[in-house]
Amino acid sequence: MAEIRVIPLKFRNKVLPGDNWVSKIISCLNDLQLSLMDGDVLVISAKVVSIAEGLAVKLSSIQPTNKARELAKLYSMDPHFTQLVLDEADFVVGGVKGALLTVKRGIFIANAGVDLSNAPPGCAVPWPRDPDGSAFIAWQTLKNEYCCSSLGVILSDSRVQPLRLGTTGVAIATCGFQPVIDLRGREDLFNRPLKIKQLALADLLASAAILAMGEASELTPAALIRGVQITPVDGCTSRQTFISPKECLFSSLYPSFLEEASSCKVHLPGKWP
């Protein structure tokens, strides 16, 4: 296996609404005297995309509903922020002090991905309205700019894992490559065929990128990953990362979510089996 490199892309200044975030990435690459090559994967923070797309929300502009006030009181949250989470979430599963556990775009995530960190003062930042569309634009633009025949693009966020302290990365949108590697049928060290193992390549790359990007004031919202063997695919591939709620190991803990998903009362990405 080739050596894998994770190269942080530090922006010159903060991203503002209306900024062309893809142009900023190109400027970073120019500063580093780097060009994208076939097989490269570019990971970009979804928050930066949202800010550039003008999606930061002033919390003072939100009118909390009674439900938001009840949940805010129960989980020690700001009612305005809680209302924004409810507006963004596809389903609310439960919560702990300071956060709601939600489902958004088929992903278990805290607060529907809405974040206060690195947001403009008094604002919160949700995920991009169309993560796949944003990833596709970046993929097309960068492929043309650098004449790449194969290139991967990931819009990433951070999330917590069940019963684990700290955050890891998650790919909320992928484009240009196969995001999951199917290992079923391969043999282990004792010549036994693997039956269920599939490698979440996009999520692993998102986690690796976070190590280089940081999550505080680093001003480094993107990273270039080089040396990973990817299988090129034309267009967006996010749907390939999702599974049916009935197949999810953790969904069984939340029967109300399974019931809603089965009756199509919850928005779920792609065609769910």
C-alpha positions as CSV (number, residue, x, y, z in Angstrom):
1,M,0.0,0.0,0.0
2,A,1.3,3.5,-0.9
3,E,2.0,6.0,1.8
4,I,-1.1,8.0,2.8
5,R,-0.6,11.7,3.2
6,V,-3.1,14.1,4.8
7,I,-2.3,17.7,3.9
8,P,-4.1,20.5,5.7
9,L,-5.4,23.4,3.6
10,K,-5.3,26.6,5.7
11,F,-7.4,29.5,4.4
12,R,-6.0,33.0,4.4
13,N,-9.1,34.4,6.1
14,K,-12.5,33.4,7.4
15,V,-15.2,32.3,5.0
16,L,-18.0,34.8,4.6
17,P,-21.5,34.5,3.1
18,G,-21.3,34.7,-0.7
19,D,-17.6,33.5,-0.8
20,N,-16.6,31.0,-3.4
21,W,-15.3,28.3,-1.2
22,V,-14.0,26.2,-4.1
23,S,-11.9,29.1,-5.2
24,K,-10.5,29.4,-1.7
25,I,-9.4,25.8,-1.9
26,I,-7.7,26.4,-5.2
27,S,-5.9,29.4,-3.6
28,C,-4.7,27.2,-0.8
29,L,-3.4,24.6,-3.2
30,N,-1.6,27.4,-5.1
31,D,0.0,28.7,-1.9
32,L,1.3,25.2,-1.2
33,Q,2.4,24.8,-4.8
34,L,0.2,21.7,-5.1
35,S,-1.9,20.5,-7.9
36,L,-4.6,17.9,-7.5
37,M,-3.7,14.5,-9.0
38,D,-5.7,11.4,-10.1
39,G,-6.8,9.5,-7.0
40,D,-6.7,12.5,-4.6
41,V,-9.6,12.9,-2.1
42,L,-10.5,16.4,-1.0
43,V,-12.4,16.7,2.4
44,I,-14.2,20.0,3.2
45,S,-16.0,20.9,6.3
46,A,-19.7,21.1,5.7
47,K,-19.9,24.1,8.0
48,V,-17.7,26.2,5.7
49,V,-20.0,25.3,2.8
50,S,-23.1,26.4,4.8
51,I,-21.5,29.7,5.8
52,A,-20.5,30.5,2.2
53,E,-24.0,29.6,1.0
54,G,-25.4,32.1,3.5
55,L,-27.1,29.5,5.7
56,A,-26.0,30.8,9.2
57,V,-29.1,31.6,11.2
58,K,-29.5,34.3,13.8
59,L,-31.0,32.7,16.8
60,S,-32.8,35.8,17.9
61,S,-34.8,35.6,14.7
62,I,-36.3,32.2,15.7
63,Q,-39.6,31.9,17.6
64,P,-39.5,28.8,19.7
65,T,-42.6,26.6,19.8
66,N,-44.0,25.0,23.0
67,K,-42.4,21.8,22.0
68,A,-39.0,23.5,21.6
69,R,-39.4,25.2,25.0
70,E,-40.3,21.9,26.7
71,L,-37.3,20.1,25.2
72,A,-35.0,23.0,26.0
73,K,-36.1,22.9,29.6
74,L,-35.7,19.1,29.8
75,Y,-32.2,19.1,28.3
76,S,-30.9,22.4,29.5
77,M,-30.7,24.0,26.0
78,D,-31.5,27.4,24.6
79,P,-35.1,27.4,23.2
80,H,-34.2,29.2,20.1
81,F,-31.4,26.8,19.3
82,T,-33.6,23.9,20.1
83,Q,-36.2,25.1,17.7
84,L,-33.6,25.3,14.9
85,V,-32.6,21.7,15.7
86,L,-36.3,20.7,15.4
87,D,-36.6,22.5,12.1
88,E,-33.5,20.7,10.7
89,A,-34.0,17.2,12.1
90,D,-35.8,14.5,10.2
91,F,-36.5,12.7,13.5
92,V,-35.7,13.4,17.2
93,V,-34.8,10.2,19.1
94,G,-34.0,11.6,22.6
95,G,-31.3,13.7,24.3
96,V,-28.9,14.4,27.1
97,K,-28.0,17.6,28.8
98,G,-27.1,20.1,26.1
99,A,-27.9,18.0,23.0
100,L,-30.7,16.2,21.2
101,L,-30.0,12.9,19.5
102,T,-31.5,13.2,16.0
103,V,-31.6,11.6,12.6
104,K,-30.6,13.8,9.7
105,R,-30.1,12.6,6.1
106,G,-30.1,9.0,7.4
107,I,-27.4,9.7,10.0
108,F,-27.6,9.5,13.8
109,I,-26.1,12.9,14.8
110,A,-26.3,15.4,17.7
111,N,-28.6,18.4,17.1
112,A,-29.3,17.6,13.4
113,G,-25.8,18.8,12.6
114,V,-26.6,22.4,13.8
115,D,-23.5,23.9,15.4
116,L,-22.6,26.9,17.4
117,S,-18.9,26.5,17.3
118,N,-17.1,28.7,14.7
119,A,-20.4,30.2,13.8
120,P,-20.8,34.0,13.6
121,P,-21.7,35.6,17.0
122,G,-25.4,35.0,17.8
123,C,-25.8,32.5,15.0
124,A,-25.9,28.8,14.5
125,V,-25.0,26.9,11.3
126,P,-26.9,24.0,9.9
127,W,-25.8,21.6,7.2
128,P,-25.9,22.7,3.6
129,R,-29.4,22.5,2.1
130,D,-28.1,20.2,-0.7
131,P,-24.9,18.6,0.4
132,D,-24.8,16.3,-2.7
133,G,-25.2,19.3,-5.0
134,S,-22.5,21.3,-3.3
135,A,-20.1,18.3,-3.4
136,F,-20.9,17.8,-7.1
137,I,-20.1,21.4,-8.0
138,A,-16.8,21.2,-6.2
139,W,-16.0,17.8,-7.9
140,Q,-16.7,19.1,-11.3
141,T,-14.9,22.4,-10.8
142,L,-11.8,20.9,-9.4
143,K,-11.6,18.0,-11.9
144,N,-11.8,20.6,-14.7
145,E,-9.3,22.9,-13.0
146,Y,-6.6,20.2,-12.6
147,C,-7.5,17.9,-15.5
148,C,-8.1,14.9,-13.2
149,S,-9.8,11.8,-14.5
150,S,-10.5,10.6,-11.0
151,L,-11.1,12.7,-7.9
152,G,-13.0,12.2,-4.6
153,V,-14.8,14.9,-2.7
154,I,-16.3,14.6,0.8
155,L,-18.3,17.1,2.8
156,S,-17.6,16.2,6.4
157,D,-18.8,16.9,9.9
158,S,-17.9,15.5,13.3
159,R,-20.1,13.3,15.5
160,V,-20.0,11.2,18.6
161,Q,-20.2,7.5,18.7
162,P,-22.3,5.3,21.0
163,L,-20.7,4.9,24.4
164,R,-17.4,6.5,23.2
165,L,-15.9,9.8,24.5
166,G,-15.0,12.4,21.8
167,T,-15.9,13.0,18.2
168,T,-14.9,11.3,14.9
169,G,-15.6,12.3,11.3
170,V,-18.6,11.5,9.2
171,A,-19.1,12.0,5.4
172,I,-22.5,13.7,4.9
173,A,-21.9,13.8,1.1
174,T,-19.5,12.0,-1.2
175,C,-18.7,12.4,-4.9
176,G,-16.5,10.8,-7.4
177,F,-15.5,7.6,-5.7
178,Q,-16.9,4.4,-4.1
179,P,-17.4,5.5,-0.4
180,V,-17.7,2.0,1.0
181,I,-15.4,-1.0,0.3
182,D,-17.2,-4.3,0.3
183,L,-14.9,-6.9,1.9
184,R,-17.5,-9.7,1.9
185,G,-16.1,-12.8,0.3
186,R,-12.5,-12.1,1.0
187,E,-10.6,-14.5,3.2
188,D,-9.2,-13.8,6.6
189,L,-5.9,-15.0,7.9
190,F,-7.4,-18.5,8.5
191,N,-9.0,-18.7,5.0
192,R,-12.5,-18.1,6.3
193,P,-14.6,-15.9,4.0
194,L,-15.7,-12.6,5.5
195,K,-19.5,-12.4,5.7
196,I,-20.6,-8.9,6.7
197,K,-17.5,-6.7,6.8
198,Q,-17.7,-3.5,4.7
199,L,-15.2,-0.7,5.2
200,A,-16.6,2.8,5.6
201,L,-13.9,4.5,3.5
202,A,-15.5,7.9,3.3
203,D,-16.1,8.2,7.1
204,L,-12.6,7.0,7.8
205,L,-11.2,9.6,5.4
206,A,-13.4,12.3,7.1
207,S,-11.9,11.3,10.4
208,A,-8.4,11.4,9.1
209,A,-9.0,14.8,7.7
210,I,-10.3,16.2,11.0
211,L,-6.9,15.4,12.6
212,A,-5.3,17.8,10.1
213,M,-8.1,20.3,10.0
214,G,-8.8,20.7,13.7
215,E,-12.1,21.9,15.1
216,A,-11.2,25.1,16.9
217,S,-9.6,28.3,15.6
218,E,-7.1,26.6,13.1
219,L,-8.8,28.3,10.0
220,T,-8.2,25.0,8.2
221,P,-11.6,23.8,6.9
222,A,-10.2,21.4,4.3
223,A,-7.6,18.7,3.8
224,L,-6.2,16.9,0.8
225,I,-5.7,13.1,1.2
226,R,-3.3,11.5,-1.1
227,G,-2.2,7.8,-1.5
228,V,-5.6,6.2,-0.9
229,Q,-6.7,3.6,-3.4
230,I,-10.2,4.8,-4.6
231,T,-12.6,3.4,-7.1
232,P,-13.7,6.2,-9.4
233,V,-17.4,6.8,-9.9
234,D,-19.0,9.6,-11.9
235,G,-21.2,11.9,-9.8
236,C,-22.5,11.7,-6.3
237,T,-22.3,8.5,-4.3
238,S,-23.8,9.5,-0.9
239,R,-26.7,7.0,-1.2
240,Q,-24.2,4.1,-1.2
241,T,-23.3,5.0,2.4
242,F,-26.9,4.5,3.8
243,I,-28.6,1.4,5.0
244,S,-32.2,0.7,5.9
245,P,-33.2,1.5,9.5
246,K,-34.2,-2.1,9.8
247,E,-30.6,-3.2,9.1
248,C,-29.0,-0.6,11.5
249,L,-27.6,-2.1,14.7
250,F,-28.7,0.9,16.8
251,S,-32.1,1.5,15.3
252,S,-33.5,-1.4,17.2
253,L,-33.0,0.7,20.4
254,Y,-35.5,3.3,19.1
255,P,-38.7,1.5,18.1
256,S,-40.5,4.8,17.6
257,F,-38.0,5.8,14.9
258,L,-38.3,2.4,13.2
259,E,-42.1,2.7,13.2
260,E,-41.9,6.2,11.6
261,A,-39.3,5.2,9.1
262,S,-41.4,2.1,8.1
263,S,-44.4,4.3,7.5
264,C,-42.4,6.8,5.5
265,K,-43.3,9.6,7.9
266,V,-39.5,10.5,8.2
267,H,-37.6,11.9,5.3
268,L,-34.9,9.4,4.4
269,P,-32.3,9.7,1.7
270,G,-32.3,7.6,-1.4
271,K,-34.4,4.6,-1.9
272,W,-34.6,2.7,1.3
273,P,-35.1,-1.1,1.1
